[in-house]
Amino acid sequence: MELLVKAGCEDEQQIKKGFKWLLSVRQDDGGWAAPIRIHNAKWSEVVDGEDALQPIKRKPFSHMITGVVLRAFTAHA
């Protein structure tokens, strides 16, 4: 999303929807995490599964994922 915002797409409906979704899956400690890591799931299980993994918001955030998300928010006006 950072690159799409920098490319001039920040007013696109999909970008607005993406930021809204990011805020909805934020961890309780204020950061973001990858549900696949929180659930200790294997990639093949997730890809072949019918339902998306839901965040466990009480778990700690990931520095890497939070950094990626914050760069997108920083690029957005």
GILINBEL-V761120 format. One line per field, one symbol per residue. psi: psi as a letter, one per 30 degrees, with the letter a starting at -180 (. if undefined). burial: I if it has 24 or more other C-alpha atoms within 12 Angstrom, else O. Layout:
psi=???
burial=???
//
This chain:
psi=eeeeefgggfgkeeeeeeeeeeefgklfgfalljeeeefhlkeeeeeflekkkkljfflllkeeeeeeeeeeeefk.
burial=IOOOIOOOOIOOOOIOOIIOOIOOIIIOOOIIIIIOOOOOOOOOOOOOOOOOOOIOOOOOIIOOIIOOIOOIIOOIO
//
